[in-house]
């Protein structure tokens, strides 16, 4: 009889707490990459706006719409759209953008971690070369950066208190460990918060 393979969790622990800080694995959410073809950006943007209530913005700011949908720029001519699990976002966008954009499901390749609590900005700052001051990195702001040696998408959920790290699934455990070590004051020349 064939063995049934069940997907493994991307990290061994789904939550750790150190003092007032918590690092948690966020629930899976459908994530779709949208890359408009040359000359079709305006049409694709209009289609996504009508279907999800969000814009494909040129800035690195997450746009949120009704029904749990969101979109943010994820690189040159690339946006990530997110929606609730079971919403068939990939199929819906593939149909709506047919012939005008490349639509690729990224759900199983990306993992989201949330660092939250007093001192979250200090811990995040140990790992990312991004100015996290609230005047420049406010709620919904997105940065494509590195956390140590790991490529991440960093999203500010609430300045100084809540930061979401989106990482490739294969690097999730390494990022989880790095953040946990930083939470325990394990980064050289840094203080425990």
C-alpha positions as CSV (number, residue, x, y, z in Angstrom):
1,X,0.0,0.0,0.0
2,X,1.3,3.5,-0.9
3,X,2.3,5.7,2.0
4,X,0.4,8.9,2.4
5,X,2.7,11.8,2.7
6,X,1.6,14.6,5.0
7,X,3.1,18.1,4.7
8,X,5.6,18.8,7.4
9,X,5.4,22.0,9.4
10,X,7.9,24.6,8.1
11,X,9.2,25.1,11.6
12,X,9.6,22.7,14.6
13,X,7.9,25.1,17.0
14,X,5.0,27.2,16.0
15,X,5.5,29.7,18.8
16,X,8.2,30.9,21.3
17,X,8.0,33.6,23.9
18,X,10.9,35.4,25.5
19,X,9.8,38.0,28.1
20,X,7.3,40.3,26.4
21,X,8.3,39.1,22.9
22,X,6.6,36.4,20.9
23,X,7.6,34.8,17.6
24,X,4.8,32.8,16.0
25,X,4.1,30.9,12.8
26,X,1.1,32.6,11.1
27,X,-1.7,30.5,9.5
28,X,-1.3,29.6,5.8
29,X,-2.8,32.2,3.5
30,X,-3.1,31.9,-0.3
31,X,-0.3,33.9,-1.8
32,X,-0.2,34.5,-5.6
33,X,2.5,36.2,-7.7
34,X,1.1,38.5,-10.4
35,X,3.5,39.7,-13.2
36,X,1.8,41.8,-15.8
37,X,3.1,41.3,-19.4
38,X,4.6,44.3,-21.2
39,X,1.9,46.8,-22.1
40,X,-0.8,45.3,-19.8
41,X,0.0,46.8,-16.4
42,X,-2.9,49.2,-16.4
43,X,-5.4,46.5,-17.5
44,X,-4.1,44.0,-14.9
45,X,-4.2,46.7,-12.2
46,X,-7.8,47.5,-13.1
47,X,-8.8,43.8,-13.1
48,X,-7.2,43.2,-9.7
49,X,-8.8,46.4,-8.3
50,X,-12.3,45.3,-9.5
51,X,-11.9,41.7,-8.4
52,X,-10.1,42.1,-5.0
53,X,-10.6,45.8,-4.1
54,X,-6.8,46.4,-4.0
55,X,-4.3,48.3,-6.2
56,X,-1.0,47.1,-7.6
57,X,0.8,50.0,-6.2
58,X,4.2,51.2,-7.4
59,X,5.2,51.9,-3.8
60,X,6.3,49.3,-1.3
61,X,3.1,49.7,0.7
62,X,0.6,46.9,1.3
63,X,-2.9,47.7,-0.1
64,X,-5.8,46.0,1.8
65,X,-9.3,45.4,0.6
66,X,-12.5,43.8,1.8
67,X,-12.8,40.1,2.3
68,X,-9.2,39.7,3.6
69,X,-7.5,40.5,0.3
70,X,-4.2,42.4,0.1
71,X,-1.5,43.2,-2.5
72,X,2.0,44.5,-2.3
73,X,4.9,45.0,-4.6
74,X,7.3,42.1,-4.4
75,X,10.0,43.2,-6.9
76,X,10.4,44.6,-10.4
77,X,7.1,44.2,-12.2
78,X,5.9,41.7,-9.6
79,X,3.2,41.8,-7.0
80,X,2.0,39.4,-4.3
81,X,-1.8,39.2,-3.8
82,X,-3.0,37.5,-0.7
83,X,-6.4,36.1,0.2
84,X,-8.2,33.9,2.7
85,X,-7.6,30.1,2.5
86,X,-10.1,28.4,0.2
87,X,-10.8,31.5,-1.8
88,X,-9.3,30.0,-5.0
89,X,-7.4,33.2,-5.6
90,X,-4.9,31.6,-8.0
91,X,-7.6,30.2,-10.3
92,X,-9.6,33.4,-10.1
93,X,-6.7,35.7,-11.0
94,X,-5.4,33.3,-13.7
95,X,-8.8,33.4,-15.4
96,X,-9.2,37.2,-15.1
97,X,-5.6,38.0,-16.2
98,X,-5.4,35.4,-18.9
99,X,-3.0,36.6,-21.7
100,X,-2.2,39.8,-19.8
101,X,-0.1,38.5,-16.8
102,X,1.8,35.6,-15.4
103,X,-0.1,34.2,-12.3
104,X,1.7,31.8,-10.0
105,X,0.6,30.3,-6.8
106,X,3.3,30.9,-4.1
107,X,1.3,29.5,-1.1
108,X,3.3,26.4,-0.4
109,X,6.7,28.1,-1.0
110,X,6.2,31.0,1.5
111,X,6.0,31.0,5.2
112,X,4.9,33.9,7.4
113,X,6.3,34.6,10.9
114,X,5.1,37.3,13.2
115,X,7.5,38.9,15.7
116,X,5.4,40.9,18.3
117,X,5.7,42.6,21.6
118,X,7.6,45.4,23.3
119,X,11.1,45.5,21.8
120,X,10.1,43.8,18.5
121,X,11.7,46.7,16.5
122,X,15.0,46.3,18.4
123,X,15.1,42.6,17.7
124,X,14.1,43.1,14.0
125,X,16.8,45.8,13.7
126,X,19.4,43.3,14.8
127,X,18.7,41.2,11.7
128,X,17.6,43.5,8.9
129,X,19.4,46.5,7.4
130,X,16.2,48.6,7.3
131,X,15.4,51.8,9.2
132,X,12.4,50.7,11.2
133,X,11.7,54.1,12.7
134,X,7.9,54.7,12.5
135,X,8.3,57.9,10.5
136,X,9.6,55.9,7.5
137,X,8.4,52.3,8.2
138,X,4.8,52.7,9.1
139,X,1.9,50.2,9.2
140,X,1.7,48.3,5.9
141,X,5.1,49.3,4.7
142,X,7.0,46.5,2.9
143,X,10.7,45.9,2.5
144,X,12.4,43.3,0.4
145,X,15.6,42.7,2.4
146,X,17.8,40.2,4.1
147,X,17.5,39.0,7.7
148,X,21.1,38.0,8.3
149,X,21.8,35.9,5.2
150,X,18.1,35.0,4.5
151,X,16.0,36.9,1.9
152,X,12.7,38.0,3.4
153,X,9.8,40.3,2.8
154,X,9.3,42.4,5.9
155,X,6.0,44.0,6.6
156,X,5.3,46.4,9.4
157,X,2.0,45.4,11.1
158,X,2.3,48.0,13.8
159,X,5.4,50.2,14.3
160,X,7.7,49.1,17.0
161,X,5.4,46.2,18.0
162,X,4.5,43.8,15.2
163,X,6.6,42.7,12.2
164,X,5.7,40.0,9.7
165,X,8.6,38.1,8.0
166,X,7.7,36.3,4.8
167,X,10.3,33.7,3.9
168,X,10.9,30.8,1.5
169,X,9.6,27.7,3.2
170,X,13.0,26.0,2.9
171,X,14.6,28.8,5.0
172,X,11.8,29.2,7.6
173,X,13.4,27.1,10.3
174,X,16.7,29.0,9.9
175,X,15.0,32.4,10.1
176,X,12.9,31.2,13.1
177,X,16.1,30.1,14.9
178,X,17.9,33.4,14.1
179,X,15.1,35.5,15.4
180,X,14.8,33.3,18.5
181,X,18.5,33.7,19.1
182,X,18.2,37.5,18.7
183,X,15.3,37.5,21.2
184,X,17.6,35.8,23.7
185,X,20.3,38.4,23.2
186,X,22.5,36.0,21.1
187,X,23.6,38.4,18.4
188,X,27.1,39.6,19.2
189,X,27.4,43.2,20.5
190,X,23.7,43.5,21.2
191,X,21.7,43.7,24.3
192,X,18.8,41.5,25.4
193,X,15.6,43.5,25.2
